Amino acid sequence: MSVESGEIKVKDLPVKAVDGISIHAKLFCGVGALKAVIIVCHGFSESIGGYREVARFFVENGCACAVFDQRGHGETVEKRGRKGKPSYGVIPNYGSLLSDISSIKDLLKHAYPNVPLVLYGHSMGGNIAASYLIKVNQNDFACAVLETPWLRLYKPKPSAIVWLANILGGINPRFAIINKLKPEDIARDVKKNNEPGEDKYNHCRISLRLFAGITAAGEFAIENAGKLTIPVLLACAGNDLIVCPKAIREMGGKSNANVEFVEYRNAYHAIHNDIDSEKFLRDMMNFIDRLILPQAPTPTKGTQGSRA
């Protein structure tokens, strides 16, 4: 199904988390039958706004795309004080990030009972998506895409810092630091990376509790990669300066044949925004199509290759 720009509709999704908070979420969709519904888990210091072009791509290829602001990001933030100042980067606990996926998944499964669901996570979102699939539920998804998941940082923090983050994060969820990311390290598509208003919620603030949870979950995903049983596309950027490519390769090596590991050797961290984004998006759509279309062959174990 080819969708013209004027035919793409954006709807609010009424998502309630298990603890009663409202999750800010949008559904991008077109007209006609759907091949799949994609749930997008964004990365650190991002929000819905940074995935409008990705959502458009999915809609133009016959899918609906649900994007939500994760806890402590975008409009899914706790507001404190008399002036209602948002607590960016603050979460109750890592488990709440996983239960939020369940809330969105259950809503979409009810709305589209006969349409395959696909889970797609980038960076921090890839960490959360991997943990969800291994720990919570993977059987409700036809397949998943993990794009440069944050398993370890490119420059790991000293063990003493990680230990301190666990201690202080456990004491107070609002203890936080500023972790500024250089746009030039994320992707080389300058226009996409600096488009005004694309993602106005970039805050670069991460609570120690969130950092500790992501760090522990990354190691868990590597060690338990063999527990992934559904088809997964695991995408690694060879020139990643944000997260550790070696850790993603390690996860790929510990996975079973249902996980296709593909390395884009010349890509930067946000492959979907990098100069070869069109190729990655097309590869991702072909992977999904192979699994959800009736005539599609069963995918086999991918090999590490060069995707320039």
BAGU-420992 format. One record per residue: residue in one letter; z, x negated, y negated of N, C-alpha, C, O in turn. Coordinates in steps of 0.001 Angstrom, whole numbers, padded with zeros to 6 digits, always signed. Example, Ala and Ser with C-alpha at 12.3 -4.5 7.8 and 13.67 -1.06 7.14 Angstrom:
<recs>
A+007800-013190+005690+007800-012300+004500+007800-013200+003300+008465-014236+003319
S+007080-012850+002250+007140-013670+001060+007870-012900-000030+008039-013409-001138
</recs>
This chain:
<recs>
M+000000-000841+001193+000000+000000+000000+000000-000877-001244+000885-001717-001404
S-000939-000703-002093-000982-001415-003352-000433-000518-004450-000848+000634-004583
V+000491-001040-005232+001147-000243-006259+000841-000811-007631+001061-001996-007879
E+000349+000002-008494+000123-000409-009873+001464-000468-010594+002423+000192-010193
S+001527-001279-011683+002790-001488-012377+003398-000182-012869+004620-000029-012881
G+002556+000754-013273+003072+002007-013795+003674+002898-012734+004383+003849-013064
E+003412+002615-011454+003903+003454-010373+005251+002988-009829+005835+003663-008981
I+005753+001855-010299+007033+001353-009817+008156+002092-010537+008212+002130-011766
K+009035+002668-009752+010167+003399-010304+011447+002609-010063+011601+001945-009038
V+012347+002691-011011+013646+002030-010890+014723+003103-010965+014817+003836-011949
K+015529+003186-009921+016563+004209-009853+017943+003562-009737+018084+002483-009161
D+018947+004222-010284+020327+003787-010082+020778+004193-008684+020504+005303-008228
L+021475+003280-008009+022046+003592-006701+023544+003849-006864+024255+002991-007388
P+024037+005006-006428+025465+005333-006581+026305+004702-005474+026697+005384-004527
V+026581+003413-005589+027289+002689-004539+028771+002590-004875+029153+002094-005935
K+029587+003067-003962+031034+002941-004082+031535+001965-003029+031244+002126-001844
A+032281+000961-003451+032851+000001-002516+034045+000611-001797+034557+001654-002205
V+034484-000037-000733+035593+000496+000057+036893+000557-000739+037773+001361-000428
D+037022-000296-001773+038227-000263-002596+038071+000638-003816+038931+000661-004696
G+036954+001388-003860+036774+002392-004892+036015+001970-006126+035696+002819-006958
I+035708+000682-006283+034986+000271-007480+033508+000644-007345+032996+000808-006238
S+032841+000772-008474+031414+001071-008487+030625-000230-008484+030867-001113-009307
I+029684-000343-007560+028799-001503-007490+027534-001177-008274+026840-000209-007964
H+027237-001977-009279+026027-001744-010063+024809-002135-009232+024654-003301-008870
A+023947-001167-008929+022806-001404-008052+021595-000611-008513+021721+000478-009073
K+020422-001176-008268+019158-000525-008616+018244-000510-007402+018255-001434-006588
L+017455+000548-007290+016435+000638-006250+015073+000638-006910+014781+001491-007748
F+014239-000320-006534+012864-000411-007011+011968+000158-005915+012046-000272-004764
C+011127+001112-006262+010289+001739-005242+008988+002222-005852+008856+002339-007071
G+008031+002501-004978+006737+003019-005404+006536+004418-004859+007473+005212-004788
V+005303+004711-004475+004989+006017-003905+004417+005813-002506+003894+004743-002195
G+004515+006831-001671+003964+006752-000323+004968+006257+000692+006141+006045+000384
A+004484+006076+001915+005346+005658+003022+005849+004234+002808+005168+003406+002203
L+007038+003967+003306+007643+002650+003166+007561+001868+004480+007763+002422+005560
K+007262+000574+004365+007307-000300+005533+008731-000754+005822+009134-000880+006978
A+009493-000999+004750+010847-001508+004912+011605-001316+003606+011020-001099+002545
V+012926-001402+003720+013795-001425+002546+014503-002774+002546+015186-003120+003511
I+014344-003525+001480+014899-004857+001358+016182-004796+000529+016181-004237-000568
I+017266-005361+001037+018507-005500+000272+018608-006947-000190+018598-007870+000624
V+018705-007139-001508+018722-008474-002093+020140-008866-002500+020798-008144-003249
C+020605-010010-002005+021884-010596-002422+021573-011796-003323+021078-012821-002857
H+021868-011655-004607+021508-012709-005559+022454-013901-005477+023464-013869-004774
G+022104-014951-006211+022886-016175-006208+023954-016215-007283+024146-015256-008030
F+024649-017349-007348+025724-017548-008313+025204-017460-009743+024137-017986-010063
S+025966-016795-010589+025674-016645-012017+024364-015918-012270+023712-016134-013292
E+023978-015050-011329+022773-014242-011493+023163-012764-011517+024339-012407-011439
S+022140-011924-011628+022356-010477-011567+021032-009815-011228+020052-010491-010913
I+021007-008496-011294+019795-007737-010982+018599-008217-011802+017484-008318-011290
G+018844-008512-013078+017737-008853-013976+016877-010009-013530+015685-010049-013834
G+017467-010962-012806+016701-012123-012368+015799-011868-011171+015075-012768-010744
Y+015828-010651-010616+015060-010358-009406+014053-009235-009596+013570-008654-008625
R+013741-008934-010839+012773-007858-011096+011378-008211-010577+010676-007352-010044
E+010978-009476-010733+009651-009866-010245+009610-009909-008725+008597-009553-008122
V+010694-010338-008103+010766-010314-006641+010705-008880-006143+010001-008576-005181
A+011453-007995-006809+011436-006576-006430+010045-005993-006604+009578-005231-005758
R+009383-006349-007698+008018-005857-007919+007091-006302-006796+006260-005523-006329
F+007229-007550-006362+006402-008056-005276+006599-007220-004012+005628-006829-003363
F+007849-006950-003668+008114-006162-002467+007533-004752-002584+006950-004233-001632
V+007696-004144-003747+007174-002783-003938+005648-002785-003840+005063-001878-003247
E+005020-003777-004405+003562-003860-004344+003058-004087-002923+001877-003894-002632
N+003967-004498-002043+003599-004698-000640+004181-003629+000274+004374-003853+001469
G+004460-002453-000309+004813-001300+000499+006261-001156+000880+006589-000389+001784
C+007153-001891+000198+008584-001819+000503+009356-001254-000689+008858-001250-001815
A+010549-000788-000436+011504-000521-001497+012467-001696-001533+012687-002362-000521
C+013041-001948-002707+013898-003119-002870+015171-002729-003609+015122-002248-004741
A+016305-002940-002962+017601-002655-003572+018255-003965-003988+018454-004858-003164
V+018588-004076-005273+019248-005263-005803+020561-004818-006432+020598-003819-007151
F+021630-005547-006169+022919-005154-006721+023626-006351-007337+023453-007488-006899
D+024425-006074-008363+025247-007109-008972+026455-007356-008083+027255-006451-007842
Q+026584-008582-007597+027718-008899-006744+029009-008953-007560+028975-009053-008786
R+030133-008888-006874+031432-008940-007543+031493-010129-008505+031089-011241-008166
G+032000-009874-009694+032134-010935-010685+030842-011299-011375+030787-012289-012105
H+029794-010511-011156+028484-010807-011728+027883-009539-012347+028203-008420-011948
G+027012-009748-013323+026316-008625-013941+027266-007577-014472+028151-007867-015276
E+027069-006348-014010+027917-005242-014451+028958-004838-013400+029676-003854-013576
T+029032-005614-012298+030070-005360-011304+031216-006339-011552+031496-007210-010729
V+031864-006181-012686+032949-007076-013068+034167-006261-013476+034057-005168-014031
E+035321-006826-013185+036569-006208-013636+036744-006513-015111+036530-007647-015539
K+037124-005533-015882+037356-005721-017311+038846-005608-017592+039502-004647-017190
R+039368-006622-018300+040798-006696-018531+041108-006807-020019+040256-007171-020831
G+042353-006481-020348+042800-006610-021725+042417-005415-022576+041639-004554-022166
R+042978-005386-023757+042715-004260-024652+041254-004190-025086+040730-003110-025360
K+040611-005338-025144+039212-005362-025568+038246-005245-024393+037031-005271-024584
G+038771-005119-023202+037914-004950-022033+037034-006143-021747+035858-005982-021422
K+037584-007335-021861+036807-008550-021633+036469-008682-020156+037364-008598-019315
P+035194-008887-019818+034812-008979-018397+035320-010253-017744+035291-011323-018351
S+035784-010136-016508+036282-011278-015742+035160-011810-014852+035144-011557-013647
Y+034236-012535-015438+033107-013060-014677+033577-014074-013639+034492-014861-013882
G+032932-014036-012483+033224-014983-011420+034469-014677-010622+034835-015454-009740
V+035139-013559-010905+036399-013219-010248+036155-012190-009147+035457-011199-009363
I+036729-012425-007970+036615-011492-006845+038000-011251-006255+038875-012105-006399
P+038227-010114-005596+039510-009912-004914+039685-010892-003759+040746-011497-003601
N+038641-011043-002957+038623-011961-001827+037196-012036-001303+036358-011197-001634
Y+036924-013050-000479+035558-013227+000027+035118-012034+000870+033948-011653+000842
G+036043-011447+001613+035704-010313+002467+035141-009133+001701+034345-008366+002243
S+035545-008973+000439+035025-007861-000360+033525-007995-000591+032824-006991-000723
L+033030-009227-000641+031590-009445-000807+030824-008949+000413+029707-008445+000293
L+031429-009096+001579+030797-008641+002816+030841-007119+002923+029853-006489+003301
S+031974-006540+002593+032097-005074+002700+031173-004373+001709+030737-003251+001966
D+030868-005016+000582+029941-004413-000384+028544-004284+000221+027840-003313-000055
I+028136-005252+001042+026841-005144+001715+026848-003943+002644+025864-003208+002724
S+027954-003741+003344+028051-002577+004238+027905-001277+003451+027231-000350+003902
S+028531-001205+002283+028466+000018+001472+027031+000323+001066+026599+001475+001122
I+026299-000692+000660+024905-000495+000242+024021-000204+001452+023146+000660+001401
K+024260-000927+002527+023474-000715+003744+023645+000698+004272+022668+001340+004656
D+024880+001189+004297+025132+002538+004804+024459+003598+003934+023932+004583+004451
L+024475+003400+002622+023826+004338+001712+022323+004390+001964+021738+005472+002026
L+021698+003225+002110+020254+003165+002306+019854+003642+003704+018807+004265+003883
K+020696+003342+004686+020403+003798+006045+020414+005319+006115+019624+005922+006842
H+021312+005933+005356+021368+007394+005311+020175+007964+004556+019621+008991+004948
A+019780+007303+003475+018662+007800+002652+017316+007582+003333+016400+008388+003173
Y+017193+006494+004094+015923+006158+004759+016197+005900+006248+016114+004756+006695
P+016518+006933+007012+016979+006748+008400+015953+006141+009340+016330+005549+010351
N+014672+006269+009038+013639+005776+009947+012890+004561+009407+011836+004194+009927
V+013433+003941+008369+012779+002793+007744+013568+001527+008060+014786+001507+007881
P+012903+000466+008528+013624-000777+008843+014303-001365+007608+013762-001314+006503
L+015494-001922+007812+016226-002600+006744+016101-004108+006917+016118-004626+008034
V+015973-004802+005785+015869-006262+005783+016904-006804+004798+017023-006299+003682
L+017644-007819+005204+018634-008450+004331+018072-009781+003839+017654-010624+004632
Y+018070-009955+002512+017522-011165+001882+018564-011741+000932+018998-011066-000002
G+018964-012983+001167+019951-013621+000306+019485-014974-000167+018908-015749+000596
H+019743-015260-001454+019376-016552-002034+020632-017290-002482+021495-016707-003138
S+020737-018566-002131+021802-019450-002592+023181-018895-002218+023479-018766-001030
M+024029-018564-003198+025307-017929-002882+025078-016655-002080+025826-016359-001148
G+024045-015903-002442+023710-014690-001701+023293-014984-000280+023528-014168+000612
G+022672-016145-000043+022316-016554+001310+023552-016869+002132+023604-016563+003323
N+024547-017480+001502+025829-017743+002147+026480-016433+002571+026933-016292+003707
I+026522-015475+001645+027163-014189+001913+026389-013408+002966+026987-012800+003853
A+025058-013421+002873+024241-012705+003850+024417-013290+005247+024528-012548+006223
A+024444-014628+005347+024635-015267+006657+025991-014901+007254+026092-014596+008442
S+027026-014933+006425+028364-014574+006903+028411-013126+007359+029029-012796+008371
Y+027744-012263+006590+027734-010845+006960+027079-010655+008328+027611-009946+009181
L+025946-011278+008529+025221-011116+009788+026032-011640+010967+026052-011023+012032
I+026701-012775+010781+027444-013382+011886+028769-012662+012136+029151-012441+013285
K+029467-012298+011061+030826-011755+011190+030877-010233+011319+031724-009694+012031
V+029950-009530+010612+030116-008089+010452+029106-007281+011258+029480-006560+012183
N+027820-007401+010906+026819-006519+011526+025432-007078+011294+025027-007291+010151
Q+024707-007315+012362+023301-007684+012214+022370-006695+012901+021157-006730+012692
N+022932-005820+013716+022106-004914+014502+021420-003829+013676+020438-003241+014130
D+021922-003553+012469+021292-002541+011626+020100-003084+010843+019438-002337+010123
F+019823-004389+010982+018722-005002+010242+017602-005423+011196+017850-005962+012274
A+016365-005162+010769+015215-005585+011566+015060-007096+011539+014636-007704+012522
C+015410-007703+010398+015310-009151+010234+016031-009531+008945+016514-008667+008213
A+016096-010829+008678+016760-011309+007471+016050-012552+006956+015382-013263+007707
V+016211-012801+005653+015665-013998+005015+016801-014690+004280+017470-014084+003443
L+017016-015955+004595+018018-016771+003916+017274-017870+003159+016777-018825+003755
E+017209-017721+001856+016488-018682+001005+017487-019669+000403+018373-019283-000359
T+017332-020950+000755+018198-022035+000275+019662-021599+000200+020259-021660-000875
P+020255-021161+001314+021642-020692+001271+022608-021805+000867+022443-022961+001259
W+023612-021438+000082+024659-022368-000327+025599-022555+000860+026531-021775+001057
L+025344-023597+001646+026207-023953+002772+027116-025104+002371+028308-025111+002675
R+026533-026069+001687+027264-027143+001022+026544-027422-000289+025352-027139-000412
L+027234-027961-001247+026614-028329-002510+025825-029632-002344+026114-030443-001464
Y+024824-029813-003210+024051-031059-003202+024974-032249-003477+024848-033304-002855
K+025901-032059-004417+026932-033057-004694+028277-032447-004306+028899-031767-005123
P+028731-032673-003090+029969-032026-002628+031171-032406-003489+031266-033526-003991
K+032077-031458-003647+033318-031735-004362+034252-032529-003440+034225-032340-002224
P+035071-033410-004008+036039-034152-003181+036942-033197-002410+037227-032091-002871
S+037390-033629-001239+038221-032770-000391+039499-032343-001098+040013-031252-000850
A+040017-033205-001984+041225-032855-002730+040969-031674-003665+041842-030827-003857
I+039773-031620-004242+039413-030513-005135+039292-029218-004340+039747-028165-004788
V+038680-029295-003160+038548-028112-002305+039924-027624-001887+040186-026421-001887
W+040817-028563-001525+042188-028197-001143+042906-027507-002295+043578-026493-002104
L+042754-028073-003508+043410-027499-004680+042843-026117-004995+043584-025213-005380
A+041535-025953-004832+040910-024648-005084+041474-023597-004131+041703-022455-004528
N+041696-023982-002884+042288-023045-001921+043703-022646-002331+044075-021476-002235
I+044478-023607-002783+045857-023332-003165+045911-022474-004424+046554-021424-004437
L+045239-022919-005482+045301-022197-006754+044589-020855-006674+045041-019872-007261
G+043474-020811-005948+042762-019549-005775+043588-018528-005026+043494-017328-005286
G+044403-019008-004089+045279-018105-003364+046402-017568-004222+046887-016461-003992
I+046824-018347-005214+047907-017926-006104+047435-016883-007104+048084-015857-007308
N+046281-017167-007730+045788-016271-008783+044269-016198-008711+043604-017224-008854
P+043694-015002-008490+042236-014895-008365+041485-015187-009661+040263-015331-009641
R+042197-015277-010793+041528-015466-012082+041460-016915-012528+040863-017209-013564
F+042059-017829-011770+041877-019238-012073+040398-019569-011871+039852-019346-010790
A+039763-020092-012894+038317-020296-012816+037897-021550-013563+038638-022081-014390
I+036699-022007-013256+036099-023146-013943+034681-022768-014367+034104-021805-013861
I+034135-023537-015296+032744-023365-015706+031894-024377-014948+032155-025579-014999
N+030895-023895-014256+030003-024761-013481+028577-024531-013972+027845-023707-013424
K+028196-025267-015003+026889-025059-015616+025782-025634-014738+025872-026760-014249
L+024745-024836-014554+023581-025268-013783+022450-025595-014747+022193-024843-015687
K+021781-026709-014517+020657-027091-015367+019422-026294-014953+019017-026359-013792
P+018812-025544-015873+017621-024752-015515+016526-025588-014876+015820-025118-013984
E+016384-026835-015335+015316-027685-014798+015587-028107-013355+014671-028558-012668
D+016814-027972-012888+017134-028281-011489+016949-027073-010576+016901-027217-009354
I+016846-025888-011163+016759-024666-010367+015333-024374-009956+015070-024046-008799
A+014397-024492-010911+012982-024233-010632+012146-024850-011736+012635-025109-012836
R+010867-025085-011426+010001-025744-012407+009056-024802-013128+008252-025242-013949
D+009141-023521-012835+008339-022553-013567+009086-022251-014863+009945-021371-014907
V+008746-022990-015912+009487-022909-017167+009466-021501-017733+010472-021033-018266
K+008331-020820-017625+008223-019470-018178+009206-018524-017486+009928-017782-018151
K+009233-018551-016146+010133-017672-015405+011588-018061-015621+012472-017206-015677
N+011826-019366-015740+013195-019849-015838+013834-019591-017193+015059-019577-017314
N+013008-019385-018212+013532-019232-019557+013090-017949-020228+013142-017835-021453
E+012658-016987-019438+012215-015712-019982+013398-015003-020643+014372-014682-019963
P+013333-014751-021965+014467-014123-022632+014736-012730-022089+013824-011923-021909
G+016011-012469-021834+016387-011133-021383+016201-010895-019904+016553-009821-019415
E+015656-011863-019161+015439-011654-017722+016768-011508-016994+016926-010643-016132
D+017710-012354-017349+019021-012260-016720+020074-012600-017763+020533-013739-017853
K+020446-011613-018536+021345-011825-019681+022784-012066-019264+023630-012354-020111
Y+023080-011956-017973+024454-012084-017512+024775-013455-016950+025819-013622-016319
N+023914-014445-017155+024237-015792-016687+025531-016260-017349+025610-016323-018575
H+026539-016586-016550+027838-016934-017127+028380-018274-016650+029217-018877-017322
C+027911-018750-015493+028312-020054-014946+029823-020195-014756+030339-021313-014732
R+030527-019093-014623+031976-019118-014423+032273-018726-012976+031836-017678-012499
I+033020-019583-012292+033339-019305-010891+034840-019462-010683+035424-020485-011040
S+035452-018443-010105+036879-018521-009817+037102-019479-008657+036223-019664-007814
L+038274-020084-008621+038594-020997-007531+038638-020265-006201+038342-020841-005154
R+039011-018984-006248+039032-018185-005019+037618-017980-004486+037388-018081-003281
L+036673-017694-005374+035282-017527-004951+034722-018843-004428+034049-018865-003398
F+034996-019945-005134+034504-021252-004697+035057-021611-003316+034320-022078-002448
A+036355-021391-003122+036962-021711-001831+036375-020849-000719+036129-021335+000385
G+036152-019569-001010+035584-018682-000006+034174-019070+000379+033831-019076+001561
I+033344-019399-000615+031965-019817-000350+031948-021118+000452+031160-021264+001386
T+032815-022056+000089+032861-023348+000772+033200-023178+002254+032537-023747+003121
A+034238-022390+002532+034634-022162+003928+033563-021396+004694+033296-021692+005858
A+032949-020409+004037+031927-019604+004704+030679-020422+005016+030003-020167+006013
G+030369-021402+004173+029211-022250+004425+029366-023051+005709+028444-023128+006521
E+030551-023650+005887+030805-024410+007108+030813-023487+008323+030339-023857+009397
F+031355-022284+008145+031377-021309+009243+029957-020942+009664+029668-020845+010857
A+029060-020734+008680+027683-020346+008997+026959-021448+009763+026191-021169+010683
I+027206-022703+009381+026566-023819+010079+027028-023868+011535+026208-023957+012449
E+028332-023812+011744+028896-023955+013078+028600-022759+013975+028593-022890+015199
N+028354-021587+013373+028137-020373+014162+026707-019844+014053+026451-018668+014309
A+025778-020726+013669+024381-020305+013510+023817-019742+014811+022933-018886+014784
G+024313-020211+015934+023831-019729+017228+024173-018279+017500+023637-017685+018435
K+025063-017693+016695+025432-016287+016879+024469-015333+016183+024584-014117+016336
L+023523-015871+015420+022481-015028+014834+021527-014613+015948+020962-015462+016636
T+021352-013322+016122+020519-012831+017222+019269-012100+016743+018324-011943+017516
I+019240-011650+015492+018041-010996+014974+017104-012059+014408+017542-013182+014156
P+015827-011736+014202+014911-012698+013589+015347-013042+012164+015629-012157+011356
V+015397-014343+011873+015817-014816+010552+014838-015878+010077+014495-016793+010825
L+014391-015755+008833+013606-016802+008184+014570-017636+007351+015154-017135+006391
L+014738-018897+007709+015644-019805+007018+014811-020781+006204+014158-021666+006758
A+014836-020613+004876+013968-021397+003997+014768-022484+003289+015815-022218+002699
C+014262-023702+003357+014902-024866+002755+013971-025476+001707+012761-025556+001921
A+014533-025904+000579+013754-026572-000465+014010-028071-000375+015145-028523-000522
G+012968-028827-000137+013126-030263+000050+013639-030995-001161+014289-032030-001021
N+013361-030479-002372+013812-031109-003611+014992-030372-004233+015180-030414-005449
D+015774-029710-003420+016917-028943-003919+017971-029886-004501+018422-030813-003827
L+018359-029648-005748+019407-030423-006408+020651-029582-006671+021571-030020-007362
I+020673-028377-006118+021820-027481-006297+022642-027405-005015+023844-027667-005023
V+021981-027041-003906+022664-027017-002616+022080-028105-001726+021042-028689-002034
C+022764-028365-000621+022413-029495+000243+021343-029130+001274+021615-028351+002188
P+020122-029684+001144+019082-029405+002144+019480-029846+003552+019107-029203+004533
K+020242-030951+003654+020654-031447+004973+021494-030412+005706+021379-030264+006923
A+022346-029691+004965+023193-028669+005588+022348-027517+006118+022648-026960+007174
I+021294-027157+005388+020411-026068+005839+019645-026509+007076+019453-025724+008004
R+019206-027766+007091+018538-028291+008280+019498-028289+009472+019100-027995+010599
E+020752-028616+009212+021752-028617+010283+021937-027208+010842+022049-027028+012055
M+021968-026213+009959+022082-024831+010416+020864-024451+011254+020990-023810+012297
G+019683-024856+010782+018470-024569+011542+018492-025205+012919+018036-024604+013892
G+019024-026428+013006+019084-027126+014277+020056-026505+015256+019897-026653+016467
K+021067-025807+014745+022062-025174+015608+021722-023724+015916+022460-023046+016631
S+020600-023250+015374+020193-021862+015593+019409-021728+016891+018975-022718+017480
N+019238-020499+017315+018429-020207+018492+016974-019961+018093+016606-020096+016926
A+016158-019600+019080+014719-019458+018842+014366-018296+017922+013239-018221+017431
N+015312-017387+017680+015018-016248+016799+015041-016624+015326+014658-015823+014475
V+015489-017840+015019+015552-018305+013628+014379-019229+013350+014226-020267+013994
E+013558-018847+012391+012431-019682+011961+012879-020530+010787+013155-020009+009707
F+012952-021825+010994+013292-022748+009911+012007-023273+009287+011146-023819+009977
V+011888-023102+007973+010715-023597+007255+011186-024386+006041+011972-023893+005232
E+010702-025602+005927+011055-026422+004767+009872-026534+003827+008781-026944+004224
Y+010099-026166+002581+009107-026326+001516+009435-027648+000837+010261-027710-000074
R+008787-028682+001290+009212-030041+000966+009194-030350-000525+010003-031155-000986
N+008303-029741-001288+008187-030046-002708+008908-029050-003599+008858-029164-004823
A+009574-028081-003002+010164-026991-003786+011537-027351-004331+012257-028177-003770
Y+011880-026703-005448+013212-026769-006019+014032-025578-005505+013538-024761-004727
H+015284-025494-005950+016263-024581-005381+015810-023124-005306+015870-022513-004239
A+015361-022570-006417+014924-021168-006435+013436-021119-006086+012580-021045-006967
I+013149-021162-004795+011747-021209-004362+010984-020000-004902+009809-020115-005249
H+011645-018843-004976+010975-017621-005448+010617-017684-006927+009853-016848-007408
N+011155-018662-007659+010806-018850-009067+010120-020176-009332+009775-020476-010475
D+009920-020968-008303+009351-022291-008473+007835-022193-008631+007269-021101-008587
I+007190-023331-008814+005761-023303-009122+004911-022784-007961+003780-022343-008166
D+005453-022837-006749+004733-022309-005583+005369-021016-005082+005353-020723-003887
S+005922-020258-006006+006633-019037-005611+005728-018050-004887+006175-017367-003966
E+004463-017963-005288+003564-016998-004662+003407-017287-003180+003340-016360-002373
K+003348-018546-002814+003207-018894-001393+004461-018520-000619+004373-017969+000478
F+005624-018815-001179+006871-018458-000491+006983-016941-000333+007323-016460+000747
L+006705-016192-001385+006798-014738-001298+005833-014193-000251+006167-013272+000494
R+004637-014768-000202+003655-014313+000787+004115-014671+002192+003981-013860+003108
D+004653-015867+002378+005183-016253+003689+006306-015315+004118+006383-014915+005280
M+007171-014971+003173+008273-014074+003468+007759-012699+003866+008269-012100+004813
M+006758-012193+003160+006217-010873+003479+005499-010888+004821+005580-009923+005581
N+004799-011972+005115+004135-012075+006421+005154-012091+007554+004931-011483+008601
F+006276-012788+007345+007351-012820+008336+007887-011413+008589+008070-011009+009737
I+008136-010679+007520+008652-009313+007650+007625-008421+008333+007970-007640+009220
D+006366-008536+007924+005312-007706+008513+005178-007930+010010+004972-006980+010765
R+005294-009180+010444+005167-009480+011873+006209-008743+012695+005991-008432+013866
L+007345-008469+012068+008459-007884+012806+008520-006373+012736+009056-005732+013640
I+007974-005790+011668+008139-004347+011496+006872-003549+011755+006939-002339+011970
L+005714-004212+011739+004477-003490+011999+004260-003375+013508+004514-004336+014235
P+003798-002227+013992+003672-002005+015441+002814-003031+016152+003093-003397+017294
Q+001754-003503+015469+000830-004414+016135+001271-005863+016011+000586-006759+016504
A+002387-006106+015372+002786-007479+015093+003294-008188+016337+004022-007591+017130
P+002917-009476+016527+003440-010245+017656+004879-010675+017397+005312-010737+016246
T+005620-010974+018462+006986-011457+018331+006965-012879+017791+006229-013719+018309
P+007768-013171+016744+007768-014525+016193+008409-015519+017148+009275-015162+017948
T+007977-016763+017055+008541-017826+017876+009273-018804+016984+009181-018731+015759
K+009997-019713+017598+010782-020687+016865+009899-021474+015922+008899-022056+016344
G+010260-021497+014646+009498-022231+013654+009776-023716+013759+010774-024126+014351
T+008900-024517+013190+009106-025959+013156+009191-026413+011719+008613-025802+010819
Q+009911-027480+011519+010018-028032+010180+008662-028546+009752+008057-029375+010431
G+008194-028053+008630+006869-028463+008191+006795-028581+006696+007745-028256+005984
S+005679-029042+006229+005476-029196+004794+004771-027961+004252+003676-027606+004689
R+005416-027323+003299+004823-026180+002624+004755-026519+001153+005680-026221+000396
A+003660-027142+000745+003558-027620-000639+003349-026486-001593+003242-026705-002799
</recs>
